[in-house]
Amino acid sequence: MRELERLADHLEVLIREAKEKGSSLQKVPGWLQGWKSPWQGKLKGGELISKGEDELYDLGIRIREKYPDLFSEEYHPDVYPIKATQVPRASASAVAFGMGLFNERGTLGPGRHRAFAVTSESRASDIKLRFHDCCDNYKDFRISQAPAVERLKEPILDEMTSSIARRYELNFTRQDVSSLWFLCKQEASLLDITDQACGLFSPSEVALLEWTDDLEVFILKGYGKSLNYRMGVPLLEDIVQSMEQAIKAKEEKHTPGNYEKARLRFAHAETVIPFTCLLGLFLERSEFQQIQKEEPLALPPKPPQSRNWRGSILAPFTGNNMLVLYSCPANSSDKYFVQVLHNERPTPMPGCNGTDFCPFDVFKERIVAPHLKYDYNTLCNVQTEQAIHKSKTTMASSS
């Protein structure tokens, strides 16, 4: 939150300069004068806030109510394995969710809670939930693209800086506007305040600022480069494996309570967004065909044009993807189907003819298989990529 403390210091300078020039400050919102960051002096952050705890607890309750048969078994860590990244906020999220999911299923306290296990892999090797942290090629890509992303934002921020400076008769800088937009998002999401920093911007300006955020997410985490999401293949493989194991348990008539019924994972937007892209969600059919061929997609269109790609929808607080396996024995051609839910809503898959309910074999063939050209190490290891590039160059020159 140091950015906001720097903003507070500069706002103080701007107000003082305006007073020295004899400006009336009538157009300056009252809250800006003497404003201090609500997080002033806070040295540590990143924890799960109480609002997040409530949302995840309620989510756990809703999921159990939505799938009562799935969560009817007595808790066992092999039946309902819960994994989180080693980041404390993720494990706290898993705990809050689990408290809702297993609410009144135990004997602890007046709420009849029960203990349950949350396990983690090392941050240095967690290629299922923190694949972005372990992928050297991706980290290099993010560093190399950061200046280009900032250049895309600059015209919008420059135009807005001029407009807001005229509106409030203060000599705002581009950095001030960027920080005020950051403050707007923090106030709205954490404090439920929308009439201070957010109130400085008109609706059309908010739309443009949201678009610049979406551009950054698209380029650095989404469909802007296939590496962004293909490095998430280990997670996709893990989920498909869990479904195949569930099918085997059903076919072999395993006794309930002796096989896994739900595989629960808790991570971050950097995990949810690439995984959403692996499934091809929020794409038109033609765009899905493009990413299957590793062809680049056009950037999300600028407002007022409509767009599917919105970070606020893709990865809000408590954002989630659920893949639910259904058994349909009455269906003569396909016995098992996969339904995809994004933030609890059934979401069409372009790779499955635009439906959210896809035959499992079709799901594997059309959506999963095209991502399996390279394993994680091939995608993410700098030396491996260089060796492949060198081999291709040698082949091209020798022909």
C-alpha positions in Angstrom: 0.0 0.0 0.0 3.0 2.3 -0.3 1.6 3.6 -3.6 -1.4 5.1 -1.7 0.9 6.7 0.9 2.8 8.3 -2.0 -0.5 9.4 -3.4 -1.5 11.0 -0.1 1.8 12.9 0.0 1.4 14.2 -3.5 -2.3 15.2 -3.0 -1.2 17.3 -0.1 1.4 19.0 -2.3 -1.3 19.6 -5.0 -3.7 21.1 -2.5 -1.0 23.4 -1.0 0.1 24.6 -4.5 -3.5 25.4 -5.4 -3.9 27.4 -2.2 -0.7 29.3 -2.8 -2.0 30.2 -6.3 -5.2 31.6 -4.7 -7.4 28.9 -6.2 -10.8 28.5 -4.4 -10.7 24.7 -4.3 -14.5 24.8 -4.8 -14.3 22.0 -7.4 -12.1 19.8 -5.3 -14.0 17.1 -3.4 -13.9 17.6 0.3 -12.5 14.2 1.1 -9.4 14.9 -1.1 -8.3 17.6 1.2 -6.3 16.1 4.0 -6.9 12.5 2.8 -4.8 9.8 4.3 -4.6 6.2 3.2 -6.9 3.9 5.4 -3.9 1.5 5.3 -1.4 4.0 6.4 1.5 2.4 8.4 0.3 -1.1 7.5 3.5 -3.0 6.7 2.1 -6.4 6.0 -0.8 -7.4 3.8 -2.1 -10.2 1.6 -4.2 -11.9 4.3 -7.8 -13.1 3.7 -10.1 -10.3 4.8 -13.3 -11.1 6.8 -15.5 -10.4 3.8 -13.6 -13.0 1.9 -14.0 -15.5 4.7 -17.7 -14.9 4.7 -17.9 -15.4 0.9 -16.0 -18.6 1.0 -17.9 -20.0 3.9 -21.2 -19.3 2.2 -19.8 -20.8 -1.0 -19.0 -24.0 0.8 -22.6 -24.2 2.1 -24.0 -23.5 -1.3 -21.9 -26.2 -3.0 -23.0 -28.8 -0.4 -26.7 -27.9 -0.9 -26.3 -28.0 -4.7 -24.6 -31.4 -4.7 -26.0 -33.3 -1.7 -25.3 -36.7 -3.0 -21.7 -35.8 -3.7 -21.1 -34.6 -0.2 -23.1 -37.2 1.7 -20.1 -39.3 2.8 -18.4 -38.9 6.1 -15.4 -36.7 5.7 -12.1 -38.4 5.0 -9.0 -36.7 3.4 -8.9 -39.4 0.7 -12.6 -38.9 -0.2 -12.5 -35.1 -0.1 -8.9 -34.0 -0.6 -8.3 -30.3 -0.1 -5.1 -28.6 -1.4 -4.1 -25.0 -1.4 -0.9 -23.2 -2.4 1.6 -22.3 0.2 0.4 -18.7 0.2 -1.4 -18.2 3.6 -4.4 -16.4 1.9 -5.1 -19.5 -0.2 -4.9 -22.0 2.7 -7.2 -19.6 4.7 -9.6 -19.6 1.8 -9.6 -23.4 1.9 -10.3 -23.4 5.6 -13.2 -20.9 5.3 -14.7 -23.0 2.4 -14.3 -26.2 4.3 -15.9 -24.8 7.4 -19.0 -24.1 5.3 -18.9 -27.4 3.4 -18.6 -29.5 6.5 -20.7 -27.2 8.7 -22.7 -29.2 11.4 -20.9 -32.4 10.3 -18.7 -32.6 13.5 -18.7 -32.2 17.2 -16.5 -29.1 17.7 -18.2 -26.2 19.5 -21.7 -24.9 19.2 -21.4 -24.8 15.4 -20.6 -28.6 15.4 -17.6 -28.0 13.2 -15.1 -30.7 12.4 -11.4 -30.8 11.7 -10.3 -31.4 8.1 -6.9 -31.4 6.3 -5.5 -28.8 3.9 -2.3 -29.8 2.3 0.2 -27.8 0.1 3.1 -28.4 -2.3 6.3 -26.4 -2.0 6.0 -23.1 -3.8 9.2 -24.0 -5.6 7.7 -27.1 -7.2 3.9 -26.7 -7.2 3.3 -27.0 -11.0 -0.5 -27.7 -10.5 -1.5 -24.6 -8.6 1.4 -22.2 -8.8 2.6 -23.1 -12.3 3.2 -19.4 -13.0 5.8 -19.3 -10.2 7.7 -22.3 -11.5 7.8 -21.5 -15.2 11.0 -19.7 -16.2 9.8 -18.9 -19.7 6.6 -17.3 -18.4 8.5 -15.2 -15.9 10.8 -14.0 -18.7 7.7 -13.3 -20.9 6.0 -11.2 -18.2 9.1 -9.1 -17.7 9.6 -8.5 -21.4 6.0 -7.6 -22.1 5.5 -5.2 -19.1 6.8 -2.1 -21.0 4.6 -2.8 -24.0 1.5 -3.2 -21.7 2.3 0.2 -20.1 2.6 1.8 -23.5 -0.8 0.5 -24.4 -2.3 2.2 -21.3 -0.5 5.5 -21.7 -2.8 7.2 -24.2 -5.8 6.5 -22.1 -4.1 7.7 -18.9 -2.8 10.8 -20.6 -6.2 11.7 -22.0 -7.8 11.1 -18.6 -5.1 13.0 -16.7 -5.9 16.1 -18.8 -9.6 15.7 -18.3 -9.5 15.2 -14.6 -7.0 18.0 -14.1 -9.3 20.4 -15.9 -12.3 19.1 -14.0 -10.9 19.6 -10.5 -8.4 22.3 -11.3 -5.5 20.4 -9.8 -2.3 19.6 -11.5 -2.7 15.8 -11.5 0.0 13.6 -13.1 -0.5 10.4 -15.0 0.8 8.5 -11.9 -1.8 10.3 -9.7 -4.6 9.1 -12.0 -3.2 5.6 -12.0 -3.0 5.6 -8.2 -6.5 7.1 -7.8 -7.9 4.3 -10.0 -6.1 1.8 -7.8 -7.6 3.5 -4.8 -11.0 3.3 -6.3 -10.8 -0.4 -6.7 -9.5 -0.9 -3.2 -12.2 1.2 -1.7 -14.9 -0.4 -3.6 -13.8 -4.0 -3.0 -12.5 -3.8 0.5 -14.4 -0.9 2.1 -17.7 -0.7 0.0 -16.9 2.9 -0.7 -17.8 4.0 -4.2 -18.4 7.8 -3.8 -14.8 8.9 -3.2 -12.0 7.9 -5.5 -14.5 6.1 -7.9 -16.6 9.3 -7.9 -13.7 11.3 -9.5 -14.3 9.4 -12.7 -17.2 9.5 -15.1 -18.9 6.2 -16.2 -17.2 6.4 -19.6 -13.8 6.9 -17.9 -14.4 4.0 -15.6 -15.2 1.9 -18.6 -11.9 2.9 -20.3 -9.9 2.2 -17.1 -11.5 -1.2 -16.7 -10.6 -1.9 -20.4 -6.9 -1.0 -19.7 -6.9 -3.5 -16.8 -8.5 -6.1 -19.0 -5.8 -5.6 -21.7 -3.1 -6.2 -19.1 -4.8 -9.4 -17.9 -5.4 -10.6 -21.5 -1.8 -10.1 -22.5 0.0 -11.3 -19.4 -2.4 -14.0 -18.0 -4.9 -14.8 -20.7 -5.3 -15.5 -24.4 -2.5 -13.0 -25.4 0.0 -15.8 -25.5 -0.5 -19.6 -25.5 2.2 -20.1 -22.8 0.0 -18.1 -20.4 -2.5 -20.9 -20.2 -0.7 -24.0 -21.5 1.6 -23.9 -18.5 -1.6 -24.8 -16.6 -1.8 -28.2 -18.3 -0.6 -30.2 -15.2 -3.8 -28.9 -13.4 -6.0 -29.9 -16.3 -4.4 -33.3 -16.5 -4.9 -33.7 -12.7 -8.6 -33.0 -13.1 -9.1 -35.4 -16.0 -7.3 -38.0 -14.0 -9.6 -37.6 -11.1 -12.6 -38.0 -13.4 -11.2 -41.1 -14.9 -10.6 -42.5 -11.4 -14.2 -41.7 -10.5 -15.5 -43.5 -13.6 -13.3 -46.6 -12.8 -14.6 -46.6 -9.2 -18.2 -46.5 -10.5 -17.6 -49.2 -13.2 -16.0 -51.5 -10.7 -18.7 -50.8 -8.1 -16.3 -49.6 -5.3 -17.9 -49.2 -1.9 -18.9 -45.6 -1.1 -16.4 -44.0 1.3 -13.5 -45.8 -0.3 -12.9 -43.6 -3.3 -12.5 -39.9 -4.0 -15.7 -37.9 -4.7 -14.4 -34.3 -4.9 -11.0 -32.9 -5.5 -10.9 -29.3 -4.1 -8.2 -26.8 -5.0 -7.5 -23.3 -3.8 -5.1 -20.9 -5.5 -5.1 -17.4 -7.1 -6.3 -15.4 -10.1 -3.0 -16.4 -11.7 -4.3 -19.9 -11.6 -8.0 -19.4 -12.3 -7.5 -17.2 -15.4 -5.1 -19.5 -17.3 -7.3 -22.5 -16.4 -10.4 -20.7 -17.7 -8.4 -20.1 -21.0 -7.5 -23.8 -21.2 -11.2 -24.6 -21.3 -11.7 -22.0 -24.0 -14.3 -20.1 -22.1 -15.5 -16.6 -23.1 -14.5 -17.2 -26.7 -16.4 -17.2 -29.9 -16.2 -20.5 -31.9 -13.8 -19.0 -34.5 -11.5 -17.7 -31.7 -11.5 -21.2 -30.1 -10.2 -22.6 -33.3 -7.5 -19.9 -33.4 -6.1 -20.8 -30.0 -6.2 -24.5 -30.9 -3.8 -23.5 -33.7 -1.8 -21.2 -31.4 -2.8 -18.2 -33.5 -2.9 -14.9 -31.7 -6.2 -13.4 -30.9 -7.1 -9.7 -31.3 -7.0 -7.6 -28.2 -10.4 -7.0 -26.4 -12.2 -4.2 -28.2 -12.2 -0.7 -26.7 -15.4 0.7 -25.2 -18.0 1.4 -26.1 -17.7 -1.8 -28.1 -18.9 -4.9 -26.2 -16.4 -7.6 -25.2 -16.5 -11.0 -23.5 -13.1 -10.6 -21.8 -13.6 -8.8 -18.5 -11.3 -9.4 -15.5 -14.1 -8.5 -13.1 -16.1 -11.5 -14.4 -13.1 -13.9 -15.0 -11.5 -13.6 -11.6 -13.5 -11.7 -9.0 -13.0 -12.3 -5.3 -13.9 -16.0 -4.6 -13.8 -16.6 -8.3 -13.9 -20.3 -9.1 -14.2 -22.9 -11.8 -16.0 -26.2 -11.2 -15.9 -29.3 -13.5 -18.6 -31.7 -12.5 -18.8 -35.3 -13.8 -22.2 -36.8 -14.4 -23.2 -40.4 -14.9 -26.0 -40.8 -17.4 -26.5 -44.6 -17.8 -29.8 -44.1 -19.8 -27.9 -42.4 -22.6 -27.0 -45.0 -25.2 -24.1 -43.2 -26.8 -22.4 -41.4 -23.9 -22.5 -42.5 -20.3 -20.5 -39.7 -18.8 -20.7 -35.9 -19.2 -18.7 -33.0 -17.9 -20.4 -29.7 -16.9 -18.3 -26.6 -16.6 -19.4 -23.9 -14.1 -17.6 -20.6 -13.9 -18.3 -18.7 -10.7 -21.1 -21.2 -10.1 -22.8 -20.6 -13.4 -23.0 -23.1 -16.3 -20.7 -21.7 -19.0 -20.7 -22.7 -22.7 -17.6 -24.3 -24.1 -16.9 -23.4 -27.7 -15.0 -26.6 -28.0 -18.1 -28.6 -27.3 -20.5 -26.9 -29.7 -21.3 -24.0 -27.4 -22.8 -26.2 -24.6 -21.9 -26.3 -20.9 -22.7 -30.1 -20.8 -20.2 -32.1 -22.8 -19.7 -35.9 -23.3 -16.5 -36.8 -21.3 -14.8 -38.4 -24.4 -15.6 -35.3 -26.5 -14.3 -33.1 -23.7 -11.0 -35.0 -23.7 -10.7 -35.1 -27.5 -11.6 -31.5 -28.3 -10.6 -29.5 -25.3 -7.9 -31.4 -23.4 -5.9 -33.2 -26.1 -4.9 -30.2 -28.2 -3.1 -28.7 -25.1 -0.9 -31.8 -24.6 1.7 -31.2 -27.4 4.3 -30.4 -24.8 4.8 -31.2 -21.2 5.3 -28.6 -18.6 9.1 -28.8 -18.6 9.3 -28.4 -22.3 7.0 -25.3 -22.2 8.7 -23.7 -19.2 12.4 -24.5 -19.3 14.5 -21.9 -21.1 17.2 -24.3 -22.2 14.6 -26.8 -23.6 12.9 -24.0 -25.6 16.3 -22.8 -26.9 17.2 -26.4 -27.9 13.9 -26.8 -29.8 14.4 -23.4 -31.6 17.9 -24.3 -32.5 16.8 -27.7 -33.9 14.1 -26.1 -36.0 16.6 -23.5 -37.3 19.1 -26.2 -38.2 16.4 -28.2 -40.0 15.3 -25.2 -41.9 18.8 -24.2 -43.0 19.8 -27.8 -44.1 16.7 -28.1 -46.3 
